[in-house]
Amino acid sequence: MKLENLKLLKEDMIKNGWTICSFIFTYKRIEYIVLVKRFVGTEKRVNKYALVKLHFIKSKNLDDDLQVEANSSGILIDARQLREYFEIEYNENLGDILQEFIERLGTFIPTSIPSNVSEIEKNAMIQSLSKSDSEDPSKIYCNKVRRNPNNGHRSEFNADKTKLLRPSLYTYFSNDESISFCYYSDERMENDDETILKNFSSR
């Protein structure tokens, strides 16, 4: 099986206009949030054979993470680095063990974007999207929308962040890519949809 589901998952992400999605993976009783990221905007492909980027994050320690490129054949990473992160002991039949790891990972990869994600997965995706958009990850409170100057388009990351944080607000502007959503780190700055729409229409 390997990681064949990655191809179907990526196709579904493109079809539905998402740059990121997530799933949960467990190995040796450790739970990982796995972010699947397409190569768009600032997410650049290093290996020409890479299909997507996988970002592993330990659920119990969000600072303990590993980012790797991957395709349907496996993870594009040095075997030692993979071993050390997932605490795979060195063994004479290491090749078989690493293959078993890839096979196990493959059974967790969905073929389409999961419809229900946990709060911790959602937060991990929002943080990743903010970083990809060169934004402070603490900026999660939407205050307003603005029309981009010079016919500029909002970034894919700004769009996905808003789909996760403010889905109903995103719906209003989903077909107008010249509109970007503005986020702040101060919760007191947050406005509801009605206020944001009213302020935008009065300009």
LODREN-575588 format. One record per residue (C-alpha): residue number from 1; residue in three letters; z negated, y, x. Coordinates in Angstrom, 1 decimal, padded with zeros to 4 digits. Layout:
BEGIN
<node><nr>NUM</nr><rest>ALA</rest><Z>Z</Z><Y>Y</Y><X>X</X></node>
...
//
This chain:
BEGIN
<node><nr>1</nr><rest>MET</rest><Z>000.0</Z><Y>000.0</Y><X>000.0</X></node>
<node><nr>2</nr><rest>LYS</rest><Z>-001.0</Z><Y>002.4</Y><X>002.8</X></node>
<node><nr>3</nr><rest>LEU</rest><Z>-000.9</Z><Y>006.0</Y><X>001.4</X></node>
<node><nr>4</nr><rest>GLU</rest><Z>002.2</Z><Y>005.7</Y><X>-000.8</X></node>
<node><nr>5</nr><rest>ASN</rest><Z>000.5</Z><Y>007.5</Y><X>-003.6</X></node>
<node><nr>6</nr><rest>LEU</rest><Z>000.6</Z><Y>010.7</Y><X>-001.6</X></node>
<node><nr>7</nr><rest>LYS</rest><Z>004.3</Z><Y>011.1</Y><X>-002.3</X></node>
<node><nr>8</nr><rest>LEU</rest><Z>003.8</Z><Y>010.8</Y><X>-006.1</X></node>
<node><nr>9</nr><rest>LEU</rest><Z>000.8</Z><Y>013.1</Y><X>-005.9</X></node>
<node><nr>10</nr><rest>LYS</rest><Z>002.7</Z><Y>015.8</Y><X>-004.0</X></node>
<node><nr>11</nr><rest>GLU</rest><Z>005.6</Z><Y>015.6</Y><X>-006.4</X></node>
<node><nr>12</nr><rest>ASP</rest><Z>003.2</Z><Y>016.1</Y><X>-009.3</X></node>
<node><nr>13</nr><rest>MET</rest><Z>001.6</Z><Y>019.1</Y><X>-007.5</X></node>
<node><nr>14</nr><rest>ILE</rest><Z>005.0</Z><Y>020.7</Y><X>-007.1</X></node>
<node><nr>15</nr><rest>LYS</rest><Z>006.0</Z><Y>020.0</Y><X>-010.7</X></node>
<node><nr>16</nr><rest>ASN</rest><Z>002.8</Z><Y>021.6</Y><X>-012.0</X></node>
<node><nr>17</nr><rest>GLY</rest><Z>002.8</Z><Y>024.5</Y><X>-009.5</X></node>
<node><nr>18</nr><rest>TRP</rest><Z>-000.4</Z><Y>023.6</Y><X>-007.5</X></node>
<node><nr>19</nr><rest>THR</rest><Z>-000.9</Z><Y>024.0</Y><X>-003.8</X></node>
<node><nr>20</nr><rest>ILE</rest><Z>-004.1</Z><Y>022.0</Y><X>-003.8</X></node>
<node><nr>21</nr><rest>CYS</rest><Z>-006.0</Z><Y>019.2</Y><X>-005.6</X></node>
<node><nr>22</nr><rest>SER</rest><Z>-008.9</Z><Y>016.9</Y><X>-004.8</X></node>
<node><nr>23</nr><rest>PHE</rest><Z>-010.3</Z><Y>013.5</Y><X>-005.2</X></node>
<node><nr>24</nr><rest>ILE</rest><Z>-013.4</Z><Y>011.6</Y><X>-004.2</X></node>
<node><nr>25</nr><rest>PHE</rest><Z>-013.4</Z><Y>009.0</Y><X>-001.4</X></node>
<node><nr>26</nr><rest>THR</rest><Z>-016.3</Z><Y>006.7</Y><X>-000.3</X></node>
<node><nr>27</nr><rest>TYR</rest><Z>-016.5</Z><Y>004.9</Y><X>002.9</X></node>
<node><nr>28</nr><rest>LYS</rest><Z>-019.6</Z><Y>003.2</Y><X>004.4</X></node>
<node><nr>29</nr><rest>ARG</rest><Z>-021.6</Z><Y>004.5</Y><X>001.5</X></node>
<node><nr>30</nr><rest>ILE</rest><Z>-020.7</Z><Y>008.1</Y><X>002.4</X></node>
<node><nr>31</nr><rest>GLU</rest><Z>-019.0</Z><Y>010.2</Y><X>-000.2</X></node>
<node><nr>32</nr><rest>TYR</rest><Z>-016.2</Z><Y>012.6</Y><X>000.8</X></node>
<node><nr>33</nr><rest>ILE</rest><Z>-014.4</Z><Y>015.3</Y><X>-001.1</X></node>
<node><nr>34</nr><rest>VAL</rest><Z>-010.8</Z><Y>015.1</Y><X>-000.1</X></node>
<node><nr>35</nr><rest>LEU</rest><Z>-008.6</Z><Y>018.2</Y><X>-000.6</X></node>
<node><nr>36</nr><rest>VAL</rest><Z>-004.9</Z><Y>017.5</Y><X>-000.6</X></node>
<node><nr>37</nr><rest>LYS</rest><Z>-003.0</Z><Y>020.6</Y><X>000.5</X></node>
<node><nr>38</nr><rest>ARG</rest><Z>000.7</Z><Y>021.3</Y><X>000.5</X></node>
<node><nr>39</nr><rest>PHE</rest><Z>002.4</Z><Y>023.2</Y><X>003.3</X></node>
<node><nr>40</nr><rest>VAL</rest><Z>002.9</Z><Y>026.6</Y><X>001.8</X></node>
<node><nr>41</nr><rest>GLY</rest><Z>002.2</Z><Y>030.1</Y><X>002.9</X></node>
<node><nr>42</nr><rest>THR</rest><Z>-000.3</Z><Y>030.0</Y><X>005.8</X></node>
<node><nr>43</nr><rest>GLU</rest><Z>-000.7</Z><Y>026.2</Y><X>005.7</X></node>
<node><nr>44</nr><rest>LYS</rest><Z>001.8</Z><Y>025.3</Y><X>008.4</X></node>
<node><nr>45</nr><rest>ARG</rest><Z>003.0</Z><Y>021.8</Y><X>009.2</X></node>
<node><nr>46</nr><rest>VAL</rest><Z>002.5</Z><Y>020.7</Y><X>012.8</X></node>
<node><nr>47</nr><rest>ASN</rest><Z>003.9</Z><Y>017.2</Y><X>012.7</X></node>
<node><nr>48</nr><rest>LYS</rest><Z>007.5</Z><Y>017.2</Y><X>011.3</X></node>
<node><nr>49</nr><rest>TYR</rest><Z>006.8</Z><Y>013.9</Y><X>009.6</X></node>
<node><nr>50</nr><rest>ALA</rest><Z>003.7</Z><Y>015.2</Y><X>007.7</X></node>
<node><nr>51</nr><rest>LEU</rest><Z>003.8</Z><Y>015.1</Y><X>003.9</X></node>
<node><nr>52</nr><rest>VAL</rest><Z>000.5</Z><Y>016.9</Y><X>003.2</X></node>
<node><nr>53</nr><rest>LYS</rest><Z>-002.7</Z><Y>018.0</Y><X>004.8</X></node>
<node><nr>54</nr><rest>LEU</rest><Z>-005.9</Z><Y>016.1</Y><X>004.0</X></node>
<node><nr>55</nr><rest>HIS</rest><Z>-009.2</Z><Y>017.9</Y><X>004.3</X></node>
<node><nr>56</nr><rest>PHE</rest><Z>-012.2</Z><Y>015.5</Y><X>004.3</X></node>
<node><nr>57</nr><rest>ILE</rest><Z>-015.6</Z><Y>017.1</Y><X>003.5</X></node>
<node><nr>58</nr><rest>LYS</rest><Z>-018.8</Z><Y>015.2</Y><X>003.4</X></node>
<node><nr>59</nr><rest>SER</rest><Z>-020.4</Z><Y>015.8</Y><X>000.0</X></node>
<node><nr>60</nr><rest>LYS</rest><Z>-023.9</Z><Y>016.0</Y><X>001.4</X></node>
<node><nr>61</nr><rest>ASN</rest><Z>-022.9</Z><Y>018.4</Y><X>004.2</X></node>
<node><nr>62</nr><rest>LEU</rest><Z>-020.0</Z><Y>020.7</Y><X>003.4</X></node>
<node><nr>63</nr><rest>ASP</rest><Z>-019.9</Z><Y>021.9</Y><X>007.0</X></node>
<node><nr>64</nr><rest>ASP</rest><Z>-019.1</Z><Y>018.4</Y><X>008.2</X></node>
<node><nr>65</nr><rest>ASP</rest><Z>-015.3</Z><Y>018.2</Y><X>007.7</X></node>
<node><nr>66</nr><rest>LEU</rest><Z>-012.1</Z><Y>017.0</Y><X>009.2</X></node>
<node><nr>67</nr><rest>GLN</rest><Z>-008.5</Z><Y>018.3</Y><X>008.6</X></node>
<node><nr>68</nr><rest>VAL</rest><Z>-005.6</Z><Y>016.0</Y><X>009.3</X></node>
<node><nr>69</nr><rest>GLU</rest><Z>-001.9</Z><Y>015.8</Y><X>008.4</X></node>
<node><nr>70</nr><rest>ALA</rest><Z>-000.7</Z><Y>012.6</Y><X>006.6</X></node>
<node><nr>71</nr><rest>ASN</rest><Z>002.3</Z><Y>010.9</Y><X>005.1</X></node>
<node><nr>72</nr><rest>SER</rest><Z>002.8</Z><Y>007.7</Y><X>003.1</X></node>
<node><nr>73</nr><rest>SER</rest><Z>002.4</Z><Y>005.6</Y><X>006.2</X></node>
<node><nr>74</nr><rest>GLY</rest><Z>-001.0</Z><Y>006.9</Y><X>007.2</X></node>
<node><nr>75</nr><rest>ILE</rest><Z>-003.0</Z><Y>009.7</Y><X>008.8</X></node>
<node><nr>76</nr><rest>LEU</rest><Z>-001.4</Z><Y>011.5</Y><X>011.7</X></node>
<node><nr>77</nr><rest>ILE</rest><Z>-004.4</Z><Y>011.7</Y><X>014.0</X></node>
<node><nr>78</nr><rest>ASP</rest><Z>-005.7</Z><Y>010.3</Y><X>017.3</X></node>
<node><nr>79</nr><rest>ALA</rest><Z>-007.4</Z><Y>007.0</Y><X>016.6</X></node>
<node><nr>80</nr><rest>ARG</rest><Z>-010.5</Z><Y>008.1</Y><X>018.6</X></node>
<node><nr>81</nr><rest>GLN</rest><Z>-011.0</Z><Y>011.2</Y><X>016.5</X></node>
<node><nr>82</nr><rest>LEU</rest><Z>-010.6</Z><Y>009.2</Y><X>013.3</X></node>
<node><nr>83</nr><rest>ARG</rest><Z>-013.1</Z><Y>006.7</Y><X>014.5</X></node>
<node><nr>84</nr><rest>GLU</rest><Z>-015.7</Z><Y>009.3</Y><X>015.5</X></node>
<node><nr>85</nr><rest>TYR</rest><Z>-015.6</Z><Y>011.2</Y><X>012.3</X></node>
<node><nr>86</nr><rest>PHE</rest><Z>-015.8</Z><Y>008.2</Y><X>010.0</X></node>
<node><nr>87</nr><rest>GLU</rest><Z>-018.3</Z><Y>006.4</Y><X>012.3</X></node>
<node><nr>88</nr><rest>ILE</rest><Z>-016.0</Z><Y>003.4</Y><X>012.9</X></node>
<node><nr>89</nr><rest>GLU</rest><Z>-017.5</Z><Y>001.3</Y><X>015.7</X></node>
<node><nr>90</nr><rest>TYR</rest><Z>-015.2</Z><Y>000.3</Y><X>018.6</X></node>
<node><nr>91</nr><rest>ASN</rest><Z>-014.2</Z><Y>-003.3</Y><X>018.3</X></node>
<node><nr>92</nr><rest>GLU</rest><Z>-011.6</Z><Y>-005.6</Y><X>019.8</X></node>
<node><nr>93</nr><rest>ASN</rest><Z>-009.8</Z><Y>-005.8</Y><X>016.6</X></node>
<node><nr>94</nr><rest>LEU</rest><Z>-009.9</Z><Y>-002.0</Y><X>016.1</X></node>
<node><nr>95</nr><rest>GLY</rest><Z>-006.3</Z><Y>-001.9</Y><X>015.0</X></node>
<node><nr>96</nr><rest>ASP</rest><Z>-007.1</Z><Y>-004.1</Y><X>012.0</X></node>
<node><nr>97</nr><rest>ILE</rest><Z>-010.2</Z><Y>-002.1</Y><X>011.2</X></node>
<node><nr>98</nr><rest>LEU</rest><Z>-008.2</Z><Y>001.2</Y><X>011.2</X></node>
<node><nr>99</nr><rest>GLN</rest><Z>-005.6</Z><Y>-000.4</Y><X>009.0</X></node>
<node><nr>100</nr><rest>GLU</rest><Z>-008.3</Z><Y>-001.5</Y><X>006.6</X></node>
<node><nr>101</nr><rest>PHE</rest><Z>-009.6</Z><Y>002.1</Y><X>006.5</X></node>
<node><nr>102</nr><rest>ILE</rest><Z>-006.1</Z><Y>003.4</Y><X>005.6</X></node>
<node><nr>103</nr><rest>GLU</rest><Z>-005.6</Z><Y>000.7</Y><X>003.0</X></node>
<node><nr>104</nr><rest>ARG</rest><Z>-009.0</Z><Y>001.6</Y><X>001.5</X></node>
<node><nr>105</nr><rest>LEU</rest><Z>-008.2</Z><Y>005.3</Y><X>001.5</X></node>
<node><nr>106</nr><rest>GLY</rest><Z>-004.9</Z><Y>004.6</Y><X>-000.3</X></node>
<node><nr>107</nr><rest>THR</rest><Z>-006.7</Z><Y>003.0</Y><X>-003.2</X></node>
<node><nr>108</nr><rest>PHE</rest><Z>-008.5</Z><Y>006.3</Y><X>-003.9</X></node>
<node><nr>109</nr><rest>ILE</rest><Z>-005.5</Z><Y>008.5</Y><X>-003.9</X></node>
<node><nr>110</nr><rest>PRO</rest><Z>-004.3</Z><Y>009.4</Y><X>-007.4</X></node>
<node><nr>111</nr><rest>THR</rest><Z>-000.6</Z><Y>009.5</Y><X>-008.3</X></node>
<node><nr>112</nr><rest>SER</rest><Z>-001.1</Z><Y>012.8</Y><X>-010.3</X></node>
<node><nr>113</nr><rest>ILE</rest><Z>-003.4</Z><Y>015.7</Y><X>-010.2</X></node>
<node><nr>114</nr><rest>PRO</rest><Z>-006.8</Z><Y>014.7</Y><X>-011.6</X></node>
<node><nr>115</nr><rest>SER</rest><Z>-007.5</Z><Y>016.5</Y><X>-014.9</X></node>
<node><nr>116</nr><rest>ASN</rest><Z>-011.3</Z><Y>016.5</Y><X>-014.4</X></node>
<node><nr>117</nr><rest>VAL</rest><Z>-012.9</Z><Y>017.6</Y><X>-011.2</X></node>
<node><nr>118</nr><rest>SER</rest><Z>-016.6</Z><Y>017.9</Y><X>-010.3</X></node>
<node><nr>119</nr><rest>GLU</rest><Z>-018.2</Z><Y>021.3</Y><X>-009.7</X></node>
<node><nr>120</nr><rest>ILE</rest><Z>-018.5</Z><Y>020.5</Y><X>-006.0</X></node>
<node><nr>121</nr><rest>GLU</rest><Z>-014.8</Z><Y>019.6</Y><X>-005.7</X></node>
<node><nr>122</nr><rest>LYS</rest><Z>-013.9</Z><Y>022.9</Y><X>-007.6</X></node>
<node><nr>123</nr><rest>ASN</rest><Z>-016.0</Z><Y>024.9</Y><X>-005.2</X></node>
<node><nr>124</nr><rest>ALA</rest><Z>-014.5</Z><Y>023.2</Y><X>-002.2</X></node>
<node><nr>125</nr><rest>MET</rest><Z>-011.0</Z><Y>024.0</Y><X>-003.4</X></node>
<node><nr>126</nr><rest>ILE</rest><Z>-011.8</Z><Y>027.6</Y><X>-004.2</X></node>
<node><nr>127</nr><rest>GLN</rest><Z>-013.3</Z><Y>028.1</Y><X>-000.7</X></node>
<node><nr>128</nr><rest>SER</rest><Z>-010.3</Z><Y>026.5</Y><X>000.9</X></node>
<node><nr>129</nr><rest>LEU</rest><Z>-007.9</Z><Y>028.7</Y><X>-001.2</X></node>
<node><nr>130</nr><rest>SER</rest><Z>-009.8</Z><Y>031.8</Y><X>-000.2</X></node>
<node><nr>131</nr><rest>LYS</rest><Z>-009.5</Z><Y>031.0</Y><X>003.5</X></node>
<node><nr>132</nr><rest>SER</rest><Z>-005.8</Z><Y>030.2</Y><X>003.1</X></node>
<node><nr>133</nr><rest>ASP</rest><Z>-005.4</Z><Y>033.6</Y><X>001.5</X></node>
<node><nr>134</nr><rest>SER</rest><Z>-007.3</Z><Y>035.3</Y><X>004.3</X></node>
<node><nr>135</nr><rest>GLU</rest><Z>-010.1</Z><Y>036.1</Y><X>001.8</X></node>
<node><nr>136</nr><rest>ASP</rest><Z>-013.8</Z><Y>036.0</Y><X>002.1</X></node>
<node><nr>137</nr><rest>PRO</rest><Z>-014.8</Z><Y>032.6</Y><X>000.5</X></node>
<node><nr>138</nr><rest>SER</rest><Z>-017.7</Z><Y>034.4</Y><X>-001.3</X></node>
<node><nr>139</nr><rest>LYS</rest><Z>-015.2</Z><Y>036.5</Y><X>-003.3</X></node>
<node><nr>140</nr><rest>ILE</rest><Z>-015.2</Z><Y>034.6</Y><X>-006.6</X></node>
<node><nr>141</nr><rest>TYR</rest><Z>-015.8</Z><Y>037.3</Y><X>-009.2</X></node>
<node><nr>142</nr><rest>CYS</rest><Z>-012.7</Z><Y>038.7</Y><X>-010.8</X></node>
<node><nr>143</nr><rest>ASN</rest><Z>-012.8</Z><Y>042.4</Y><X>-011.4</X></node>
<node><nr>144</nr><rest>LYS</rest><Z>-009.2</Z><Y>043.4</Y><X>-012.2</X></node>
<node><nr>145</nr><rest>VAL</rest><Z>-005.5</Z><Y>042.6</Y><X>-011.9</X></node>
<node><nr>146</nr><rest>ARG</rest><Z>-003.0</Z><Y>044.7</Y><X>-010.0</X></node>
<node><nr>147</nr><rest>ARG</rest><Z>000.7</Z><Y>045.0</Y><X>-009.8</X></node>
<node><nr>148</nr><rest>ASN</rest><Z>001.9</Z><Y>044.3</Y><X>-006.2</X></node>
<node><nr>149</nr><rest>PRO</rest><Z>003.7</Z><Y>047.1</Y><X>-004.5</X></node>
<node><nr>150</nr><rest>ASN</rest><Z>007.4</Z><Y>046.8</Y><X>-003.3</X></node>
<node><nr>151</nr><rest>ASN</rest><Z>008.1</Z><Y>044.0</Y><X>-005.8</X></node>
<node><nr>152</nr><rest>GLY</rest><Z>005.6</Z><Y>041.7</Y><X>-003.9</X></node>
<node><nr>153</nr><rest>HIS</rest><Z>004.6</Z><Y>038.4</Y><X>-005.4</X></node>
<node><nr>154</nr><rest>ARG</rest><Z>001.0</Z><Y>037.1</Y><X>-005.6</X></node>
<node><nr>155</nr><rest>SER</rest><Z>000.3</Z><Y>034.3</Y><X>-003.2</X></node>
<node><nr>156</nr><rest>GLU</rest><Z>000.2</Z><Y>030.6</Y><X>-004.3</X></node>
<node><nr>157</nr><rest>PHE</rest><Z>-003.4</Z><Y>030.6</Y><X>-003.2</X></node>
<node><nr>158</nr><rest>ASN</rest><Z>-004.3</Z><Y>033.6</Y><X>-005.4</X></node>
<node><nr>159</nr><rest>ALA</rest><Z>-002.7</Z><Y>031.8</Y><X>-008.4</X></node>
<node><nr>160</nr><rest>ASP</rest><Z>-004.4</Z><Y>028.5</Y><X>-007.8</X></node>
<node><nr>161</nr><rest>LYS</rest><Z>-007.8</Z><Y>030.2</Y><X>-007.3</X></node>
<node><nr>162</nr><rest>THR</rest><Z>-007.4</Z><Y>032.0</Y><X>-010.7</X></node>
<node><nr>163</nr><rest>LYS</rest><Z>-006.3</Z><Y>028.7</Y><X>-012.4</X></node>
<node><nr>164</nr><rest>LEU</rest><Z>-009.6</Z><Y>027.2</Y><X>-011.3</X></node>
<node><nr>165</nr><rest>LEU</rest><Z>-011.9</Z><Y>030.3</Y><X>-011.8</X></node>
<node><nr>166</nr><rest>ARG</rest><Z>-010.3</Z><Y>032.1</Y><X>-014.7</X></node>
<node><nr>167</nr><rest>PRO</rest><Z>-007.8</Z><Y>029.9</Y><X>-016.5</X></node>
<node><nr>168</nr><rest>SER</rest><Z>-007.5</Z><Y>031.9</Y><X>-019.6</X></node>
<node><nr>169</nr><rest>LEU</rest><Z>-006.9</Z><Y>035.1</Y><X>-017.7</X></node>
<node><nr>170</nr><rest>TYR</rest><Z>-004.3</Z><Y>033.4</Y><X>-015.5</X></node>
<node><nr>171</nr><rest>THR</rest><Z>-002.4</Z><Y>032.3</Y><X>-018.7</X></node>
<node><nr>172</nr><rest>TYR</rest><Z>-001.8</Z><Y>036.0</Y><X>-019.6</X></node>
<node><nr>173</nr><rest>PHE</rest><Z>000.0</Z><Y>036.6</Y><X>-016.4</X></node>
<node><nr>174</nr><rest>SER</rest><Z>001.3</Z><Y>033.2</Y><X>-015.4</X></node>
<node><nr>175</nr><rest>ASN</rest><Z>005.0</Z><Y>034.3</Y><X>-015.9</X></node>
<node><nr>176</nr><rest>ASP</rest><Z>004.6</Z><Y>037.6</Y><X>-014.0</X></node>
<node><nr>177</nr><rest>GLU</rest><Z>004.3</Z><Y>036.8</Y><X>-010.3</X></node>
<node><nr>178</nr><rest>SER</rest><Z>004.1</Z><Y>040.5</Y><X>-009.4</X></node>
<node><nr>179</nr><rest>ILE</rest><Z>000.5</Z><Y>040.5</Y><X>-010.7</X></node>
<node><nr>180</nr><rest>SER</rest><Z>-002.3</Z><Y>039.6</Y><X>-008.4</X></node>
<node><nr>181</nr><rest>PHE</rest><Z>-006.0</Z><Y>038.9</Y><X>-009.3</X></node>
<node><nr>182</nr><rest>CYS</rest><Z>-008.6</Z><Y>040.9</Y><X>-007.4</X></node>
<node><nr>183</nr><rest>TYR</rest><Z>-011.9</Z><Y>039.1</Y><X>-006.5</X></node>
<node><nr>184</nr><rest>TYR</rest><Z>-015.2</Z><Y>040.5</Y><X>-005.1</X></node>
<node><nr>185</nr><rest>SER</rest><Z>-018.3</Z><Y>038.9</Y><X>-003.7</X></node>
<node><nr>186</nr><rest>ASP</rest><Z>-020.7</Z><Y>040.9</Y><X>-005.9</X></node>
<node><nr>187</nr><rest>GLU</rest><Z>-021.3</Z><Y>039.2</Y><X>-009.2</X></node>
<node><nr>188</nr><rest>ARG</rest><Z>-022.0</Z><Y>042.6</Y><X>-010.8</X></node>
<node><nr>189</nr><rest>MET</rest><Z>-018.4</Z><Y>043.5</Y><X>-010.3</X></node>
<node><nr>190</nr><rest>GLU</rest><Z>-017.1</Z><Y>040.7</Y><X>-012.5</X></node>
<node><nr>191</nr><rest>ASN</rest><Z>-015.3</Z><Y>041.7</Y><X>-015.8</X></node>
<node><nr>192</nr><rest>ASP</rest><Z>-014.4</Z><Y>039.6</Y><X>-018.8</X></node>
<node><nr>193</nr><rest>ASP</rest><Z>-010.8</Z><Y>039.0</Y><X>-019.8</X></node>
<node><nr>194</nr><rest>GLU</rest><Z>-010.9</Z><Y>041.6</Y><X>-022.5</X></node>
<node><nr>195</nr><rest>THR</rest><Z>-012.1</Z><Y>044.4</Y><X>-020.1</X></node>
<node><nr>196</nr><rest>ILE</rest><Z>-009.6</Z><Y>043.4</Y><X>-017.4</X></node>
<node><nr>197</nr><rest>LEU</rest><Z>-006.7</Z><Y>043.4</Y><X>-019.8</X></node>
<node><nr>198</nr><rest>LYS</rest><Z>-007.7</Z><Y>046.7</Y><X>-021.4</X></node>
<node><nr>199</nr><rest>ASN</rest><Z>-008.1</Z><Y>048.4</Y><X>-018.0</X></node>
<node><nr>200</nr><rest>PHE</rest><Z>-004.7</Z><Y>047.1</Y><X>-016.9</X></node>
<node><nr>201</nr><rest>SER</rest><Z>-002.9</Z><Y>048.2</Y><X>-020.1</X></node>
<node><nr>202</nr><rest>SER</rest><Z>-004.4</Z><Y>051.7</Y><X>-019.9</X></node>
<node><nr>203</nr><rest>ARG</rest><Z>-003.0</Z><Y>052.4</Y><X>-016.5</X></node>
//
